[in-house]
Amino acid sequence: MNLTIENILLVGSILLFISIIAGKTSYKFGVPTLVLFLGIGMLAGEDGIGISFNNPQIAQLIGIISLNFILFSGGLDTDWKAVKPIMKEGFALSTIGVFLTAIGLGTFVYYVTDFTIYESLLLGSIVSSTDAAAVFSILRSKNLALRANLRPTLEMESGSNDPMAYVLTIAFLGLVVNQDQGLVSMIPLFLQQMILGTIAGFGFGKLSKIIINRIKLDFEGLYPVLVIALMFITFSVTDFVGGNGFLAIYICAVFLGNQYLIHKKTILKMYDGLAWLMQIVLFLTLGLLVFPSQIVPVIGIGLVISLFLIFVARPVAVFLSLIPFKMKLRRRFYISWVGLRGAVPIVFATYPLLAGIDKANMMFNIVFFISLTSILIQGTTLSVVAKWLNVSIPSSQKILTPSEKFLEEHPKTEMREIGIANGNKVVGKQIVDIEFPKTAIIALIKRGDKYITPNGNTVIDADDVLIVLSENKKGIKKVFKALNIREFSAA
């Protein structure tokens, strides 16, 4: 069955509907939704009901667009206060850890297959990073609460380690195609990607905040659209100047997620939904690209490589990269276990296909099998292993991220009416610029005889009376501090 303009929407919507319904019940049986999305794509493909899709270039494009949304959504949901204490550990895992995983697995592949050393290292590089889509999706859908800084460590690693894997993939692909180049050529490429990606991420993050809060759009629904435009600009401009776009959009999103933004609640809700949509589209597309009949011949070698990655290469890389840091042994073991591979390695595996190297098809099928087994083996056992290693805590003690706190409907137990005197520093400012505490909201503004329902771009006037709701008295104290009012005074 060939996809045409007439039936692509019908087929796509049916597959999307089936994926959502399947995902709704999947966790009752302990199966990650990502596996089901892949499975549905495979069943719909040429070896299944007959949808013909054999275009790695389109799959790669869909993959890059989807990863933009997934990484950006994950960045928006990242609590900077939680990430800051583990920055060094996260950086070590996302660079040294990825490099050691690629080298260790690549060396093993060289000895158990007929791949050349560069082809083996290319395969190792493709699957060297943990997958942000898999980690964000499974950790959050399982509502898994982890001790200390484990969760921010895992999410930071998965959100920031793709640049290293991408550089290694491109570098070793270049060595496979042009074997006269040396390994030293990788160093400038890596430094360029990381440095420019980091600078662009922070730069576009600050610029995006100014644009979002100052542009004053007439419709609230346009703000999420504006953020999408800024996201793609960040990625494409960074890539154009030679930096890593994936790193840039993740840093940009982390910055924005921890700032005061107009209509932030609307933006966060939309990105949460779009991230799920993009995960479904991405995994369905990659499932369509795979021919199950071609997977069968590589099951044996694929399983050997996958088990080596899970039980040897990943743990060794984690333990070596975390040597300088104080961390309990069981936490290191858990970080090793959450080395989920998912869509990112499969997307990276399309690069050898497009380059036309001899063993690209076999490499792609092995990578697909590794991702599938990783999600099945590790993804289904995250909760069990967390309890076994005693690194999980009761869900009632779970520390929420800023967006989870923001979106969660907390009961408000304190209310104050606060008058704003003429001459107060907040007069003439938008609410978004006041840096209002996250534990409180301005529910209404009484202005003369009128009551106004405020949003982020509402300007505070002299003699306004703010009706403030807070979770507790401590939050009210922070409100008075933000409003530059030293003593409690009711209007």
C-alpha positions in Angstrom: 0.0 0.0 0.0 1.5 3.3 -1.1 1.0 6.5 0.9 -0.7 9.2 -1.2 -2.0 12.6 -0.5 -5.5 11.2 -0.5 -4.9 8.5 2.2 -2.0 9.7 4.3 -4.2 11.7 6.7 -6.6 8.8 7.2 -3.8 6.2 7.7 -1.9 8.6 10.0 -4.9 9.5 12.1 -5.8 5.8 12.5 -2.3 4.9 13.6 -2.2 7.8 16.0 -5.6 6.8 17.5 -4.5 3.2 17.9 -1.2 4.3 19.5 -3.1 6.4 22.1 -5.6 3.7 23.0 -2.8 1.1 23.2 -0.7 3.5 25.3 -3.6 4.0 27.7 -3.6 0.4 28.8 0.0 -0.6 28.2 1.2 0.0 31.7 -1.4 -2.4 33.2 0.8 -5.0 31.6 4.1 -3.4 32.4 4.9 -2.6 28.7 6.3 0.9 28.0 4.2 2.8 25.5 7.3 3.5 23.3 7.6 -0.2 22.5 3.9 -0.3 21.5 4.4 2.7 19.2 7.3 1.0 17.5 5.3 -2.3 17.3 2.3 -0.6 15.7 4.6 1.1 13.1 6.2 -2.2 12.3 2.8 -4.0 12.0 1.6 -1.2 9.7 4.7 -1.4 7.5 5.4 -3.4 4.3 5.9 -6.6 6.2 2.6 -6.0 8.0 -0.5 -4.5 6.4 1.6 -3.2 3.5 2.3 0.5 4.0 5.3 1.2 1.9 7.8 3.6 3.6 11.5 3.3 2.8 12.8 6.8 2.9 15.6 7.3 5.6 15.9 11.0 4.7 12.2 11.7 5.6 12.6 9.6 8.7 15.6 11.5 9.7 13.8 14.8 9.2 10.8 13.7 11.2 13.3 12.4 13.9 15.1 15.8 14.2 11.8 17.7 14.4 10.4 15.4 17.0 13.6 15.5 19.1 13.4 19.3 19.1 10.0 19.1 20.8 11.0 16.3 23.1 14.2 17.9 24.3 12.6 21.3 24.6 9.7 19.9 26.6 12.1 18.1 28.9 14.2 21.2 29.3 11.1 23.3 30.3 10.3 20.7 32.9 13.8 20.7 34.4 14.3 22.4 37.8 17.5 24.4 37.8 17.8 24.3 41.6 17.7 20.5 41.4 20.1 20.3 38.5 22.7 22.8 39.7 24.2 20.6 42.5 24.8 17.7 40.0 26.1 19.7 37.0 29.5 18.2 37.2 28.2 14.6 37.5 25.8 15.2 34.7 28.5 16.7 32.5 30.8 13.8 33.2 28.2 11.3 32.2 27.1 13.1 29.1 30.7 13.4 27.8 33.2 11.0 29.3 30.5 8.4 29.9 29.2 8.5 26.3 32.8 8.4 25.0 33.7 5.4 27.1 30.5 3.6 26.2 31.2 4.1 22.5 34.8 2.9 22.7 34.0 0.0 25.0 31.0 -1.3 22.9 32.8 -0.6 19.6 35.8 -2.6 20.7 33.5 -5.5 21.6 31.7 -5.3 18.3 35.0 -5.4 16.4 35.8 -8.8 18.1 32.4 -10.5 17.7 31.5 -9.3 14.1 33.2 -8.9 10.8 32.9 -5.1 11.0 36.1 -3.0 10.6 37.3 -1.1 13.6 35.9 2.2 12.4 32.5 0.5 11.5 32.5 -1.0 15.0 33.2 2.3 16.7 30.6 3.9 14.5 28.0 1.4 15.8 29.2 2.0 19.3 28.8 5.8 18.9 25.3 5.5 17.5 24.0 3.8 20.6 26.3 5.5 23.1 23.9 8.1 24.5 20.8 7.5 26.7 17.6 8.5 25.0 15.8 11.6 26.3 12.5 10.6 24.9 12.7 7.2 26.6 14.0 8.5 29.9 11.6 11.5 30.2 8.6 9.4 29.1 9.2 6.3 31.3 10.4 8.1 34.4 7.4 10.5 34.3 4.7 8.1 33.2 5.7 5.7 35.9 5.7 8.6 38.4 8.9 7.2 39.9 10.2 9.2 42.9 14.0 8.7 43.4 16.2 9.6 46.4 18.6 12.5 46.5 19.5 14.0 43.1 19.1 10.8 41.0 16.2 11.9 38.9 17.7 15.3 37.8 21.0 13.5 37.2 19.4 11.0 34.9 17.3 13.6 33.1 20.2 16.0 32.7 22.4 13.2 31.3 19.7 12.1 28.8 18.9 15.7 27.7 22.6 16.8 27.2 24.4 13.7 26.0 23.1 13.6 22.4 25.7 16.2 21.3 28.6 13.9 22.2 27.0 10.9 20.6 26.2 13.0 17.5 29.8 14.2 17.2 31.2 10.7 17.6 28.7 9.3 15.0 29.6 12.0 12.5 33.3 11.6 13.2 33.5 7.9 12.9 31.2 8.0 9.8 33.7 10.3 8.3 36.5 7.8 9.1 34.5 5.0 7.5 34.0 7.0 4.4 37.4 8.6 4.3 39.8 6.3 6.1 42.8 8.6 5.5 41.6 11.0 8.3 42.8 10.5 11.8 41.1 10.3 15.2 42.6 13.7 16.1 40.1 15.3 13.7 37.3 14.6 16.2 38.6 17.0 18.9 38.1 20.3 17.1 34.6 19.1 15.9 33.6 18.2 19.5 34.9 21.4 21.0 33.2 23.5 18.3 29.8 21.7 18.8 29.8 21.9 22.6 31.1 25.5 23.0 28.9 27.0 20.3 25.9 24.9 21.3 26.3 26.1 25.0 26.7 29.8 24.1 23.8 29.7 21.6 21.6 28.0 24.2 22.1 30.6 26.8 22.0 33.4 24.3 18.8 32.4 22.7 17.3 31.6 26.1 17.8 35.1 27.3 16.6 36.6 24.0 13.5 34.3 23.9 12.5 35.5 27.4 12.7 39.1 26.4 10.7 38.5 23.2 8.0 36.4 25.0 7.5 38.9 27.8 7.7 42.1 25.6 5.9 41.2 22.3 2.4 41.7 23.7 0.4 39.4 21.4 -3.4 39.9 21.2 -4.2 36.2 21.7 -3.0 33.9 24.4 -3.0 31.0 22.0 -0.3 32.6 19.9 2.3 32.5 22.7 3.0 28.7 22.4 3.3 29.2 18.6 5.8 32.0 19.3 7.8 29.6 21.5 7.8 26.9 18.7 9.2 29.5 16.3 11.9 30.5 18.8 12.8 26.8 19.4 13.4 26.1 15.7 15.3 29.3 15.3 17.6 28.3 18.2 18.2 24.9 16.7 18.7 25.9 13.0 20.9 29.0 13.7 23.1 27.0 16.1 23.4 24.2 13.5 24.1 26.8 10.8 27.1 28.3 12.7 28.5 24.8 13.5 27.2 24.3 17.0 25.1 21.5 18.3 21.4 22.4 17.9 20.2 19.7 20.3 22.4 21.0 23.1 21.3 24.6 22.4 17.6 24.0 22.5 17.9 21.9 25.7 19.9 24.7 27.5 17.5 27.3 26.1 14.5 25.4 27.4 16.1 24.8 30.9 16.7 28.6 31.1 13.1 29.4 30.0 11.6 26.8 32.3 13.1 28.5 35.3 12.1 32.1 34.4 8.9 34.1 34.8 7.1 34.0 31.5 3.8 35.4 30.2 1.2 32.6 29.9 3.7 30.1 31.1 1.0 27.6 32.1 -0.4 27.6 28.6 3.0 27.1 27.1 3.9 24.2 29.5 0.6 22.4 28.9 0.9 22.7 25.1 4.5 21.4 25.1 3.6 18.5 27.3 1.0 17.4 24.7 3.2 18.1 21.8 6.1 16.1 23.3 3.8 13.1 23.6 2.5 13.6 20.0 6.1 13.8 18.7 7.1 10.6 20.6 4.2 8.8 19.0 5.0 10.2 15.5 8.7 9.5 15.9 8.4 5.9 17.0 5.6 5.1 14.5 7.8 6.5 11.7 10.8 4.5 12.8 8.7 1.4 13.1 7.5 1.9 9.5 11.1 2.2 8.4 12.0 -1.2 9.8 11.4 -4.5 8.0 10.8 -7.2 10.6 12.0 -9.8 8.2 15.4 -8.1 8.1 15.6 -8.0 11.9 15.3 -11.8 12.3 18.8 -12.5 10.9 20.5 -10.1 13.3 18.6 -11.2 16.5 21.5 -13.4 17.7 24.3 -10.9 17.3 22.0 -8.1 18.2 21.1 -9.7 21.5 24.8 -10.4 22.3 25.7 -6.7 21.6 22.7 -5.4 23.5 23.4 -7.5 26.6 27.1 -6.4 26.6 25.9 -2.8 26.4 23.5 -3.1 29.3 25.6 -5.2 31.6 29.2 -4.3 30.8 29.8 -1.2 28.6 27.3 1.1 30.2 28.1 0.2 33.9 31.9 0.4 33.3 31.5 3.8 31.6 29.3 5.2 34.4 31.6 4.0 37.2 34.7 5.3 35.5 33.2 8.7 34.7 31.9 9.1 38.3 35.2 8.2 40.0 35.9 11.8 41.1 32.5 12.2 42.8 31.2 11.0 46.1 28.1 8.8 45.4 26.8 5.7 47.0 27.4 2.5 45.2 23.8 1.6 44.7 23.1 5.0 43.1 25.9 4.4 40.6 24.3 1.0 39.8 20.9 2.6 39.2 22.4 5.3 36.9 24.0 2.4 35.0 20.6 0.6 34.7 18.8 3.7 33.4 20.9 3.7 30.2 17.8 3.5 28.1 18.2 3.5 24.3 15.3 4.5 22.2 14.6 6.7 19.2 17.8 8.8 19.2 20.1 5.8 18.2 17.7 4.8 15.5 17.6 8.4 14.1 21.4 8.4 14.2 21.5 5.1 12.4 19.9 6.8 9.4 23.1 8.7 8.8 25.1 5.6 7.6 22.1 4.7 5.4 22.1 8.1 3.8 25.9 8.0 3.5 25.5 4.7 1.5 28.2 2.7 3.4 28.3 -1.1 2.7 27.0 -2.4 6.0 24.5 0.4 6.8 21.4 -1.8 6.6 22.8 -4.4 9.0 24.0 -1.6 11.3 20.5 0.0 11.3 18.8 -3.3 12.1 21.2 -4.1 14.9 20.7 -0.6 16.4 16.9 -1.0 16.1 17.1 -4.3 18.0 19.4 -2.8 20.7 16.9 0.0 21.3 14.0 -2.4 21.4 15.7 -4.7 23.9 16.9 -1.8 26.0 13.4 -0.4 26.4 11.9 -3.9 27.1 14.6 -5.0 29.6 15.4 -1.8 31.3 12.3 0.2 30.8 10.0 -2.4 32.3 12.2 -2.9 35.4 13.0 0.7 36.5 10.6 0.6 39.5 11.7 -2.9 40.5 15.4 -2.1 40.3 14.8 1.2 42.2 13.2 -0.6 45.0 15.8 -3.4 45.0 18.6 -0.9 45.3 16.6 1.2 47.8 16.9 4.4 45.8 13.1 5.1 45.4 10.9 7.0 47.9 7.2 6.9 48.4 5.3 9.0 45.8 3.9 11.2 48.6 7.5 12.5 49.2 8.2 13.1 45.5 9.8 16.5 44.8 8.0 18.1 41.9 9.6 20.1 39.1 8.6 23.8 38.6 6.2 23.0 35.8 4.6 20.1 37.8 4.2 22.5 40.8 2.9 25.1 38.4 0.4 22.9 36.7 -0.7 21.0 39.8 -3.9 22.2 41.4 -2.8 22.9 45.0 -5.4 23.8 47.6 -4.8 27.5 48.6 -5.0 27.9 52.3 -4.0 31.6 52.7 -5.6 34.6 51.1 -4.7 38.3 51.4 -5.9 41.6 49.9 -2.8 43.7 49.4 -3.0 47.4 48.4 -0.4 48.9 46.1 0.5 52.4 47.1 1.5 55.1 44.7 5.3 55.1 44.5 5.7 51.4 45.0 8.4 50.0 42.7 6.0 47.5 41.1 3.7 50.2 39.8 3.9 50.2 36.0 5.4 46.7 35.9 3.9 43.6 34.3 3.2 40.8 36.7 5.7 38.6 34.9 8.5 41.1 35.8 7.8 41.1 39.5 9.3 37.6 40.1 6.2 36.5 42.1 6.8 33.3 44.2 5.7 30.1 42.5 3.7 29.1 45.6 1.3 32.0 45.2 -0.9 33.6 42.6 -2.7 36.9 42.0 -6.3 35.6 41.6 -7.9 39.0 41.0 -7.1 42.7 40.9 -9.6 45.2 42.3 -9.1 48.4 40.3 -11.7 51.0 41.4 -15.1 49.4 41.0 -13.9 46.7 38.6 -12.4 43.2 39.2 -9.7 42.1 36.7 -8.6 38.6 36.1 -4.8 39.1 35.6 -2.3 37.3 33.4 1.5 37.7 33.0 1.3 40.8 30.9 -1.1 42.7 33.2 0.4 46.0 34.4 0.1 46.9 38.1 -1.4 50.4 38.7 -1.2 52.6 41.7 -4.1 51.9 44.2 -4.7 48.4 42.8 -5.8 45.9 45.4 -4.3 42.5 44.7 -6.2 39.4 45.9 -3.5 36.9 46.5 -3.8 33.2 47.2 -0.9 31.2 48.7 -0.3 27.7 49.9 0.9 28.9 53.3 1.9 31.9 55.4 5.5 31.6 54.2 4.4 32.1 50.7 2.5 35.3 51.7 5.7 36.6 53.3 7.5 36.1 49.9 4.7 37.9 48.2 5.1 41.0 50.4 8.9 40.9 49.7 8.3 40.6 46.0 5.9 43.6 46.1 8.4 45.7 48.2 6.0 45.9 51.1 7.8 45.6 54.4 4.8 45.2 56.8 1.6 43.2 56.3 -1.2 45.5 55.5 -4.7 44.6 54.2 -6.6 46.9 51.9 
